[in-house]
Amino acid sequence: MNQHEVYNLLCRGELTMAFDTNALFSNKRFRTLCNGINRLKDCDKQYQFNLVVPAPAHAEKLHDLKQAYREHYDFNEYH
């Protein structure tokens, strides 16, 4: 898709953005993107769209966070 096509979907309120695992690994860029989208939605109600993280990408990111914070994560707390 090009920028014009995305803009048209955004204006019609038909835009849904799905993020893959790679997008989630860049935490700062992902949060910056989400914050920018939320500010856009707050400023102008004509821009309505959804942000979606598919379950496999979410599960993989959660697994990686558990591995990274193994010492600080209580595996028994959430089972």
Secondary structure, DSSP 8 states (H G I E B T S, - for coil): --HHHHHHHHHHT-EEEE--HHHHH-HHHHHHHHHHHHHHHHH-TT--EEEE--HHHHHHHHHHHHHHTGGG--TTTT-
